[in-house]
């Protein structure tokens, strides 16, 4: 099995767990996403500091700017995503993540010379369409009527540019070096931004229970682990294809949601009618078909 493909699937699996936990936390346990954002920035900073190799080859010259740009835009993409979640329900926000694949396909072709065959682009298109279908509730175009559309365009564009900068750095530095320094910058920039949300953080913290904070911390740790696997996959494969294959995380999200609706219905946040299940299964088949076109 292609190493990059395996790492991308593993990253998608971890991020699917984070998606489910965040969704349950924000809909059932914690009202304001600012507290979740704060946890994310703290975990990113700590993870970057802890994993920084002692024999690390420190960036030189303009590479510092590339590292800072990648970390800042990654933080900005997450920030805008959380702002979008505050304005709109998750079922209309999450499908818009598919825009990141579109932006990354264009940017990586221009700046990284990642140009593929027509069959590969058909596979990418199938995955983009299937991603929107699998996370839409009733109407395929429902996500594009979202009040958060403009914010998610900015979010996914920020992610795409961050990934291009990251891939550029992987030509010089190891995956662990890029991960560590990028996440240090992400954590620092994120904590600076959090100063503007201090009142919301205090309010959410006083309302939350300790076990809720533990769940949030676990979610963000899994998210950061998924972030490392994404970078490791991009080090050995095309970043466009890594991002496309990672759409399989929404297949895992559907499976988690299905299991929760059956065994822990009180935590369920998704409709699971027969029509919706058929819709999701059809989308899963499209994702599998699209990934097959990327790898055959």
C-alpha positions in Angstrom: 0.0 0.0 0.0 1.3 3.5 -0.9 2.8 4.9 2.4 1.3 8.4 1.8 -2.1 6.8 1.2 -1.9 4.8 4.4 -0.9 7.9 6.5 -3.6 10.0 4.9 -6.3 7.4 5.8 -4.9 7.2 9.4 -4.9 11.0 9.7 -8.5 11.1 8.4 -9.5 8.5 11.0 -8.1 10.5 13.9 -9.6 13.8 12.6 -13.0 12.0 12.3 -12.9 11.2 16.0 -12.0 14.9 16.7 -14.9 16.0 14.5 -17.4 13.8 16.4 -16.1 14.9 19.8 -16.1 18.6 18.9 -19.6 18.3 17.5 -21.0 16.7 20.6 -19.1 19.1 22.9 -20.2 22.2 21.1 -23.8 21.1 20.7 -24.3 19.5 24.2 -21.6 20.6 26.7 -19.9 23.9 25.9 -21.8 26.8 24.4 -19.0 29.0 23.0 -16.2 27.6 20.7 -13.6 30.0 22.2 -12.8 27.5 25.0 -12.2 24.8 22.4 -10.1 27.1 20.3 -8.0 27.9 23.4 -7.4 24.3 24.1 -6.4 23.7 20.5 -3.8 26.5 20.5 -2.3 25.3 23.9 -2.1 21.7 22.6 -0.5 22.8 19.4 2.1 24.9 21.2 2.9 22.1 23.7 3.1 19.5 20.9 5.4 21.6 18.9 7.8 22.2 21.8 7.7 18.6 23.0 8.4 17.0 19.6 11.0 19.5 18.3 14.0 17.3 17.5 17.1 18.2 19.6 19.3 17.9 16.5 16.8 20.0 14.5 18.1 21.8 11.5 16.8 25.3 12.2 15.2 27.2 9.4 17.5 29.8 7.8 16.7 33.1 6.0 13.4 33.2 4.2 12.4 29.7 5.5 11.5 31.3 8.8 8.9 33.3 7.0 7.6 30.2 5.3 7.3 28.5 8.6 5.6 31.4 10.2 3.2 31.8 7.2 2.3 28.1 7.3 1.6 28.3 11.1 -0.3 31.5 10.9 -2.5 30.5 8.0 -3.2 27.1 9.7 -4.3 29.0 12.8 -6.4 31.4 10.7 -8.1 28.5 8.9 -9.1 27.0 12.2 -10.2 30.3 13.6 -12.5 31.1 10.7 -13.9 27.5 10.9 -14.9 28.0 14.5 -16.4 31.4 13.7 -18.4 29.8 11.0 -19.6 27.1 13.5 -20.8 29.9 15.7 -22.8 31.5 12.9 -24.2 28.4 11.3 -25.1 24.8 12.1 -22.3 22.2 11.5 -24.3 20.4 8.8 -24.0 23.5 6.6 -20.4 24.3 7.5 -18.5 21.0 7.4 -19.4 20.3 3.7 -17.6 23.5 2.7 -14.3 21.9 3.7 -14.4 20.4 0.2 -13.4 23.8 -1.1 -9.9 23.2 0.4 -9.4 20.4 -2.2 -10.4 22.7 -5.0 -8.1 25.5 -3.9 -5.2 23.2 -3.2 -5.5 21.5 -6.6 -5.1 24.9 -8.3 -2.4 26.3 -6.0 -0.3 23.1 -6.0 -0.4 22.9 -9.8 0.9 26.6 -10.0 3.5 26.6 -7.2 4.5 22.9 -6.7 4.1 21.6 -10.2 1.7 18.9 -9.0 0.0 18.2 -12.3 -1.8 15.0 -12.8 -3.6 12.9 -15.4 -7.2 13.5 -16.5 -8.2 10.3 -14.7 -6.7 11.7 -11.4 -8.7 14.9 -11.7 -11.9 12.9 -12.3 -11.1 11.1 -9.1 -10.5 14.4 -7.2 -13.8 15.8 -8.6 -15.7 12.6 -7.5 -14.3 13.0 -4.0 -15.2 16.7 -3.8 -18.8 16.0 -4.8 -19.1 13.0 -2.6 -17.7 14.9 0.4 -20.5 17.5 0.0 -23.1 14.8 -0.4 -22.1 12.7 2.6 -22.2 15.6 5.1 -25.3 17.2 3.7 -28.6 16.4 5.4 -31.4 16.9 2.8 -30.3 19.0 -0.1 -27.0 18.8 -2.0 -26.8 22.5 -2.5 -27.9 23.3 1.1 -24.3 24.0 2.2 -23.9 26.7 -0.4 -26.8 28.6 1.1 -25.0 28.8 4.4 -24.6 32.1 6.1 -21.0 31.0 6.8 -20.1 30.4 3.1 -17.9 33.5 2.8 -16.0 32.7 6.0 -15.5 29.1 4.9 -14.1 30.2 1.6 -11.5 32.2 3.6 -10.9 29.3 5.9 -10.3 26.7 3.2 -8.2 29.1 1.2 -6.0 29.8 4.3 -5.6 26.0 4.8 -4.7 25.5 1.1 -2.0 28.2 1.2 -0.7 26.8 4.5 -0.4 23.3 3.0 1.5 24.7 -0.1 4.0 26.4 2.2 4.3 23.3 4.3 5.0 21.1 1.2 7.6 23.6 0.1 9.4 23.3 3.4 9.3 19.5 3.3 11.7 19.7 0.5 14.4 20.9 2.9 13.3 19.8 6.4 12.0 16.6 7.9 8.3 16.0 8.6 8.9 16.2 12.4 10.8 19.5 12.1 8.1 21.1 9.9 5.4 19.8 12.2 7.1 21.0 15.4 7.9 24.5 14.2 4.6 25.0 12.4 2.7 24.1 15.5 4.8 26.3 17.7 3.9 29.2 15.4 0.2 28.1 15.3 0.0 28.0 19.1 1.7 31.4 19.6 -0.5 33.1 17.0 -3.6 31.4 18.3 -3.0 32.4 21.9 -2.5 36.0 20.8 -5.8 36.0 19.1 -7.5 34.4 22.1 -6.8 37.6 24.0 -9.8 39.1 22.1 -12.0 36.3 23.4 -11.1 36.4 27.1 -14.6 37.2 28.4 -16.1 34.3 26.3 -13.4 31.9 27.5 -14.0 32.8 31.2 -17.8 32.4 30.8 -17.4 29.0 29.0 -14.8 27.8 31.5 -17.0 28.6 34.5 -20.0 26.8 32.9 -18.0 23.7 31.9 -17.3 20.7 34.1 -13.8 19.2 34.5 -14.7 16.1 32.6 -15.9 18.3 29.7 -12.5 20.0 29.6 -10.8 16.6 29.7 -12.8 15.5 26.7 -11.9 18.7 24.8 -8.2 18.2 25.6 -8.4 14.6 24.3 -10.1 15.8 21.1 -7.4 18.4 20.4 -4.6 15.9 21.2 -6.0 13.5 18.6 -6.4 16.4 16.2 -2.7 17.3 16.5 -1.7 13.7 16.1 -3.8 13.7 12.9 -2.0 16.9 11.8 1.4 15.1 12.1 0.2 12.2 10.0 -1.0 14.6 7.4 2.4 16.3 7.2 4.2 12.9 7.2 1.9 11.8 4.3 2.7 15.0 2.4 6.4 14.4 2.8 6.2 11.2 0.8 3.2 11.9 -1.5 1.6 14.7 -3.4 -0.1 17.1 -0.9 -3.1 17.5 -3.3 -3.7 13.7 -3.2 -3.2 13.5 0.5 -5.8 16.2 1.1 -8.2 14.4 -1.3 -7.8 11.0 0.3 -8.3 12.6 3.8 -11.9 13.2 2.8 -12.4 9.6 3.9 -12.6 11.2 7.4 -16.2 12.0 6.5 -16.9 8.3 5.9 -15.6 7.6 9.4 -17.7 10.5 10.7 -20.8 9.0 9.2 -19.9 5.6 10.7 -19.3 7.1 14.2 -22.6 9.1 13.9 -24.5 5.9 12.9 -23.1 4.0 15.9 -23.8 6.8 18.3 -27.4 7.1 17.0 -27.9 3.4 17.7 -26.1 2.9 21.0 -26.0 6.4 22.6 -29.0 8.2 21.1 -28.9 10.9 23.7 -25.6 12.1 22.3 -26.7 11.9 18.6 -26.7 15.2 16.7 -27.6 13.7 13.2 -30.7 12.5 11.5 -30.5 8.8 10.5 -33.5 8.2 8.4 -33.4 5.4 5.7 -33.2 8.0 2.9 -30.2 9.8 4.6 -28.5 6.5 5.2 -28.9 5.5 1.5 -27.6 9.0 0.5 -24.5 8.5 2.7 -23.8 5.0 1.4 -23.9 6.3 -2.2 -21.5 9.1 -1.3 -19.2 6.6 0.4 -19.1 4.5 -2.8 -18.2 7.7 -4.8 -15.4 8.5 -2.4 -14.0 5.0 -2.6 -14.3 5.2 -6.4 -12.5 8.6 -6.5 -9.7 7.4 -4.3 -9.3 4.3 -6.5 -8.8 6.6 -9.5 -6.1 8.4 -7.6 -4.1 5.3 -6.7 -4.6 2.9 -9.6 
